[in-house]
Amino acid sequence: MRILFVASEVAPFSKTGGLGDVAGALPAALAARGHELVVVTPRYGSVDREKHGLEPSGLSVRARGESAALLSGRVGQARVTLLEHERFYGSRGSPYQEHGRDYPDNAQRFAFLSRAALEVPRVIGFEPDIVHLHDWQAALAAWMTRHEYAHEAWTQRSRIVYTIHNLAYQGVFPKDVTPAVGLPWDVFRYEAMEFYDRLNFMKAGLVFADAITTVSPNYAREILTPEHGCSLDAVLRHRARDLTGILNGIDDVEWDPSRDPHLAASYSRTDLSGKAACKAALQRELGLPVRREVPVVAMVGRLAEQKGVDLVAAALPEVLRMEAQLAVLGSGRHDYEEIFQRAARAHPDRVAVRVGFDEGLAHRIEAGADVFLMPSRFEPCGLNQMYSLRYGTVPVVRAVGGLEDSVEDFDGLRSGTGFKFRDYHPAAMVTAVRRALDVYRDAPAWRGLVERGMAEDNSWRHSAERYERLFESLRARE
């Protein structure tokens, strides 16, 4: 199949979260299966042309008076076309915001991404069978394909797939943006893009795509409910027959403890000796006492309520009474950062905190920790629990979204890969952590947990197969 893939960030060129990972890894996995992929994404000012081997194509696209030159790159065997537009992208150091505030022209910037992406097929001579759009930033292309670009021959037979990576971010703007981004007023109705008297970009994808996917089966079920539907649950229930949850994968080459260059020692499921060395090295790096018998409980990620950090903050006195060390890497709300930093100052032998992000340290924490804590309020998919399983670090998770799909609760005997809790309450989380620490003291049971987790295959191969089957089923429709 020929697949046009549109995303506002694509790793390794740009990345702020899981979307960037997916938009880099999924096209590469599909291309490896023999499909022809063209990925369209902006070239932000932070994207180094030389580092990524980007080449001018000599081609350009034009939409509503704005032009962008096309740069050529690759992710695996998939072609990447980067849009070079100085005012919209080149002058911006990050994709969406600066100093914590969204760029005021985001509606115009990403409306242009949608239009420019739909110009690319004509310019490069590529007629896609599937147009795969990601999150609100590319959602307008679903409506544009069927309306503004209906005259293109390829749009008559193409099928549109829209993927929700996080329903909480919808691209909602004042209604006067509608003509400013070149949309007719007839889209401003409930059955299209109107949303509480505002314009909602994501609704374009939900209403006008042929199929909708999201990043885990359980999240697909959750977003049909008022609790998790972010005020779009009624729209999603209307499209429920066209909604599929496909669990994201992980890059099992980059995340492989047997050959990870960031680690003090390598190890595998059949030879775990290196994990002990990684734990000791991590304890030294973080200034914690090197004690093999004391479990290290780790957290890596945004310090935000979505990630359940409020639960950890509330339960911190209880956690500090446990025989364990706590390692935290991340940044986010200042008050959460201060809570953990204050705990580290008061208990330097029990708590280590690094505010910010360090890719190498993230790998070393996954390898050196014994337990990985993800008590998320909601989690469309989650990747760290899968990294943890691969690295023999037992996850403790709240049973929501992709965490429910990817972690099997320990049954006390011979099955399970981690520990889950359901109630969003500090006491429920503490009980799950205690369960994990109790089993840690039972060496054979713990080794079984570790080995079962490391045996899981969460690579992109399985996810790519699911997407392939979905695309083929759409293509078979009359």
C-alpha positions in Angstrom: 0.0 0.0 0.0 0.9 3.7 -0.4 0.4 5.5 2.8 0.6 9.3 3.5 1.4 9.9 7.1 0.9 13.4 8.7 2.1 14.3 12.1 3.3 17.4 13.9 6.3 15.7 15.4 8.4 12.7 14.1 11.3 11.2 16.1 14.2 11.6 15.7 13.6 15.0 14.1 11.2 16.3 16.7 9.6 14.9 19.8 7.7 16.2 22.8 6.1 12.9 23.8 4.6 9.6 22.6 3.3 11.1 19.4 6.9 11.7 18.1 7.9 8.1 19.0 4.9 6.6 17.2 5.3 8.9 14.1 8.9 7.8 13.8 8.6 4.1 14.6 5.3 3.1 12.9 6.2 4.3 9.4 9.5 2.6 9.7 7.8 -0.7 10.8 5.3 -0.5 7.9 7.9 0.3 5.4 9.9 -2.7 6.6 6.8 -4.8 5.8 6.9 -3.6 2.1 4.6 -0.6 2.1 5.5 2.7 0.6 5.4 5.5 3.2 5.7 9.3 2.8 5.7 11.1 6.2 5.0 14.8 6.2 6.0 16.9 9.2 7.3 20.4 9.9 11.0 21.3 10.1 11.2 23.3 13.4 14.1 25.6 14.2 15.5 23.0 16.6 15.8 20.3 13.8 19.5 20.2 12.7 19.6 19.6 9.0 23.2 18.3 9.0 22.7 16.0 12.0 19.7 14.3 10.4 21.1 14.3 6.9 18.2 16.4 5.5 18.5 17.3 1.8 16.7 20.0 -0.2 14.4 18.4 -2.7 14.2 21.4 -5.0 10.4 21.2 -4.6 7.9 23.3 -2.8 4.2 23.4 -2.0 1.8 26.3 -1.8 -1.5 26.6 0.1 -3.6 29.7 0.7 -0.8 32.1 -0.1 1.8 30.4 2.0 4.7 28.4 0.6 7.0 25.8 2.1 10.1 24.2 0.6 10.4 20.4 1.0 13.4 18.8 2.7 14.0 15.1 2.3 14.9 12.6 5.1 14.2 9.1 6.2 13.1 7.0 9.2 14.2 3.5 8.4 12.9 2.8 4.8 10.2 5.4 5.0 10.5 8.7 3.2 10.1 11.9 5.3 9.2 15.2 3.8 9.8 18.1 6.1 8.0 21.4 5.5 10.4 24.4 5.6 8.4 27.5 6.5 10.4 30.1 8.4 7.5 32.0 10.1 5.4 29.0 11.0 8.1 26.5 11.9 11.7 27.6 11.4 11.6 30.5 13.8 10.1 28.3 16.6 12.4 26.3 18.8 9.7 23.9 19.9 6.6 22.6 18.2 3.8 24.0 20.2 4.7 26.5 22.9 7.4 28.7 24.5 7.9 29.4 28.2 4.8 27.2 28.9 2.5 29.2 26.7 1.0 28.0 23.4 2.0 30.0 20.3 -0.9 32.4 19.5 -0.9 31.3 15.8 -1.1 27.5 16.4 -4.4 27.3 14.5 -2.9 28.8 11.4 0.4 26.9 11.8 -1.3 23.5 11.9 -4.1 24.3 9.4 -1.2 24.9 7.0 0.4 21.6 8.0 -2.8 19.8 6.9 -3.1 21.7 3.6 0.6 21.5 2.7 0.6 17.7 3.5 -2.3 17.2 1.0 -0.3 19.2 -1.7 2.7 16.8 -1.3 1.2 13.9 -3.3 0.7 16.0 -6.4 4.1 17.6 -6.1 6.1 14.4 -5.6 4.0 12.1 -7.8 2.6 9.9 -5.0 -1.0 8.7 -4.9 -1.8 7.3 -1.4 -4.2 4.6 -0.7 -4.3 5.6 3.0 -4.1 9.0 4.6 -3.0 8.5 8.2 -3.5 11.6 10.4 -2.3 12.1 13.9 -3.8 14.1 16.8 -5.5 17.5 16.5 -2.6 19.2 14.6 -3.3 17.1 11.5 -7.0 16.6 12.0 -8.2 19.2 9.5 -6.8 17.2 6.7 -9.6 14.7 7.1 -12.2 17.4 6.2 -9.8 18.9 3.6 -9.3 15.6 1.8 -13.0 15.2 1.2 -13.7 18.9 0.4 -10.8 21.2 -0.6 -8.9 18.3 -2.4 -11.9 16.3 -3.7 -10.8 17.3 -7.2 -7.6 15.2 -6.9 -8.0 11.8 -8.5 -6.3 10.0 -5.6 -8.7 11.4 -3.0 -11.6 9.5 -4.6 -10.2 6.1 -3.7 -8.1 6.9 -0.6 -9.2 6.1 2.9 -8.6 8.3 5.9 -7.4 7.0 9.3 -7.3 9.3 12.3 -5.3 8.4 15.4 -6.0 9.9 18.8 -2.8 9.9 20.9 -4.3 11.9 23.8 -7.9 13.0 23.8 -7.2 15.7 26.4 -5.5 17.8 23.8 -8.0 18.7 21.1 -6.9 22.0 19.4 -9.8 24.2 20.6 -9.9 27.8 19.4 -12.2 30.8 19.4 -14.8 30.5 16.6 -13.5 33.6 14.8 -10.5 31.4 13.9 -12.8 29.5 11.4 -12.4 31.9 8.5 -8.9 32.8 9.5 -7.8 29.3 8.8 -9.7 29.2 5.5 -12.7 27.1 6.7 -16.2 27.8 5.6 -18.8 28.6 8.3 -20.8 25.5 7.5 -18.2 23.5 9.4 -19.2 25.4 12.5 -22.0 23.1 13.6 -22.2 20.3 16.1 -22.2 17.6 13.4 -18.8 18.9 12.2 -16.3 21.0 14.2 -18.3 23.2 16.6 -17.6 22.5 20.2 -19.4 24.6 22.9 -19.3 27.7 20.6 -15.7 27.2 19.7 -13.8 25.5 16.9 -12.4 22.0 17.6 -9.7 20.7 15.2 -9.9 17.2 16.6 -13.5 16.9 15.7 -12.6 17.1 12.1 -10.7 13.8 12.4 -13.4 12.2 14.5 -16.2 13.2 12.1 -14.7 13.0 8.7 -12.2 10.1 8.9 -13.2 6.6 7.6 -11.7 4.9 10.7 -10.5 6.2 14.1 -7.8 4.5 16.1 -6.3 5.2 19.5 -3.2 3.9 21.2 -4.5 1.0 23.3 -7.6 -1.2 23.4 -8.6 -0.2 26.9 -8.2 3.5 26.2 -10.6 3.0 23.2 -13.2 1.7 25.6 -12.5 4.4 28.2 -13.0 7.4 25.9 -16.5 6.3 25.1 -17.4 7.2 28.7 -18.1 10.7 30.2 -15.3 10.1 32.8 -12.6 9.8 30.1 -14.3 11.2 27.0 -13.2 14.8 27.5 -16.6 16.1 26.4 -16.3 14.2 23.1 -17.6 10.9 24.3 -21.0 11.3 22.6 -19.2 11.9 19.2 -17.0 8.9 19.8 -20.0 6.7 20.8 -21.6 7.7 17.5 -18.4 6.5 15.7 -17.8 3.5 18.0 -18.1 0.9 15.2 -15.2 2.7 13.4 -13.0 3.0 16.5 -10.1 0.6 17.1 -7.6 0.5 19.9 -4.1 -0.6 18.8 -1.4 -0.8 21.5 1.7 1.2 20.7 5.0 -0.6 20.5 8.5 0.3 21.7 11.8 0.5 19.8 13.3 -2.8 20.9 16.6 -1.8 19.4 17.1 1.4 21.3 15.6 -0.2 24.4 17.6 -3.4 24.7 19.5 -4.1 28.0 21.8 -6.6 26.2 23.3 -3.8 24.0 22.3 -0.5 25.6 25.4 1.9 25.5 24.0 4.0 28.4 24.4 1.1 30.9 27.2 0.2 33.2 26.7 -3.5 32.3 24.6 -5.5 29.8 22.3 -8.2 30.7 19.4 -10.4 29.3 16.6 -12.6 30.5 18.9 -15.6 30.6 21.8 -13.8 32.3 20.6 -11.2 34.8 23.9 -10.7 36.5 24.5 -7.3 34.8 21.3 -5.9 36.3 22.8 -6.0 39.8 25.8 -4.0 38.4 23.4 -1.5 36.9 21.6 -1.1 40.2 24.9 -0.4 42.1 26.0 2.0 39.4 22.7 3.9 39.6 22.8 4.1 43.3 26.3 5.6 43.1 25.3 8.0 40.3 22.3 9.3 42.4 24.3 9.5 45.6 22.3 6.7 47.3 23.9 4.1 49.5 24.9 1.1 47.5 22.7 -1.6 49.0 21.7 -4.5 46.9 19.1 -5.8 49.3 17.2 -2.5 49.4 14.7 -2.2 46.4 14.9 1.0 44.3 11.5 2.4 43.3 11.7 4.7 40.3 9.6 7.3 38.5 10.5 8.9 35.1 8.3 11.4 33.3 6.3 14.6 33.6 5.6 15.7 37.1 1.9 16.4 36.4 -1.5 15.2 37.7 -2.1 13.1 34.6 0.8 10.9 35.8 -0.6 10.5 39.3 2.1 12.6 40.9 -0.5 14.0 43.3 -1.0 10.4 44.6 2.7 10.0 45.2 3.0 13.4 46.9 0.2 12.6 49.2 1.6 9.1 50.0 5.2 10.2 50.3 5.4 10.0 54.1 4.1 6.4 53.9 6.5 5.5 51.1 9.4 6.9 53.1 8.6 4.5 56.0 9.1 1.6 53.6 12.5 -0.2 53.3 13.2 1.2 49.9 15.0 3.9 48.0 13.1 6.4 45.7 14.6 7.7 42.4 12.7 10.4 40.5 13.6 11.9 37.1 11.4 14.5 35.5 10.0 18.0 35.5 6.7 19.7 35.5 4.7 21.6 38.1 7.0 23.6 40.4 5.2 22.5 43.6 5.7 18.8 42.7 9.3 19.4 41.9 9.8 21.1 45.3 8.0 18.3 47.2 10.4 15.7 45.9 13.5 18.0 46.2 12.5 18.7 49.8 12.2 15.0 50.5 15.6 14.4 49.0 17.2 17.0 51.2 15.5 15.6 54.3 16.3 11.9 53.4 19.4 11.9 51.2 19.9 8.2 51.9 16.4 7.3 50.8 15.4 9.8 48.0 17.2 11.0 44.9 15.7 13.5 42.5 16.9 14.9 39.2 14.7 17.7 37.8 14.8 17.9 34.0 15.3 15.1 31.5 18.4 13.1 30.7 18.0 10.4 28.1 21.0 8.4 29.3 19.9 8.6 32.9 16.4 7.5 31.9 17.9 4.3 30.5 20.1 3.8 33.6 17.1 4.2 35.8 15.1 1.6 33.8 18.0 -0.8 34.2 19.0 -0.1 37.8 15.6 0.2 39.5 13.8 -2.8 40.8 10.3 -1.3 40.7 8.9 1.3 38.3 5.9 3.3 39.6 3.2 4.7 37.1 0.1 5.6 39.1 -1.5 7.6 36.2 -4.8 9.3 36.5 -5.2 8.5 32.8 -2.7 7.0 30.3 -3.7 6.5 26.7 -0.9 4.0 26.2 2.3 4.6 28.2 5.7 3.5 27.1 7.7 3.4 30.3 5.9 0.4 31.6 7.0 -1.5 28.5 10.6 -0.2 28.8 10.5 -1.5 32.4 9.2 -4.9 31.4 12.0 -5.2 28.8 14.6 -4.2 31.4 13.4 -6.5 34.1 12.1 -3.7 36.3 8.7 -4.6 37.7 6.0 -2.1 37.0 3.4 -0.9 39.6 0.7 0.8 37.7 -2.9 2.0 37.9 -5.1 -0.1 35.8 -6.1 2.5 33.2 -5.6 2.9 29.4 -2.6 1.1 28.0 -1.3 0.3 31.5 -4.2 -2.1 31.9 -3.4 -3.7 28.5 0.3 -4.1 28.9 0.8 -5.2 32.5 -0.6 -8.5 33.9 -1.3 -8.4 37.7 0.8 -10.8 39.8 -1.5 -13.6 41.0 0.7 -14.7 43.9 1.8 -17.8 42.1 3.2 -18.2 38.7 1.7 -15.6 36.4 1.7 -11.8 36.1 4.3 -9.3 35.1 3.6 -6.5 37.6 1.2 -5.0 40.2 -2.0 -3.1 39.5 -4.4 -1.0 41.5 -7.7 0.6 40.4 -8.9 3.2 42.8 -7.4 6.7 42.3 -6.4 7.0 45.9 -3.1 7.2 47.8 -4.0 4.2 49.9 -4.6 2.0 46.9 -1.3 3.0 45.4 0.5 2.3 48.7 -1.1 -1.1 48.9 0.2 -2.0 45.4 3.7 -0.8 46.3 3.7 -2.8 49.5 2.6 -5.9 47.5 5.6 -5.4 45.2 8.1 -4.9 48.0 6.8 -8.0 49.9 7.3 -10.1 46.8 10.8 -8.6 46.3 11.8 -10.3 49.5 10.9 -13.7 47.9 13.8 -14.1 45.5 12.3 -17.0 43.3 8.9 -15.3 43.0 10.6 -12.0 42.1 12.9 -13.6 39.5 9.8 -15.2 37.9 8.2 -11.8 37.6 11.3 -10.3 36.1 11.7 -13.1 33.6 8.1 -13.1 32.5 8.2 -9.4 31.9 11.4 -9.6 29.9 9.8 -12.3 27.8 7.0 -10.0 26.6 7.3 -8.8 23.0 6.1 -5.2 22.9 7.9 -4.3 19.7 6.3 -2.3 16.9 6.1 -5.5 14.7 2.8 -6.5 16.3 1.3 -3.0 16.2 2.3 -2.6 12.6 0.5 -5.8 11.7 -2.7 -4.5 13.4 -2.5 -1.2 11.4 -1.8 -3.2 8.2 -4.9 -5.3 8.7 -7.0 -2.2 9.4 -5.7 -0.4 6.3 -6.4 -3.5 4.1 -9.9 -3.7 5.4 -10.6 -0.1 4.6 -9.1 -0.5 1.1 -11.4 -3.4 0.5 -14.5 -1.2 1.1 -16.5 -0.1 -1.9 
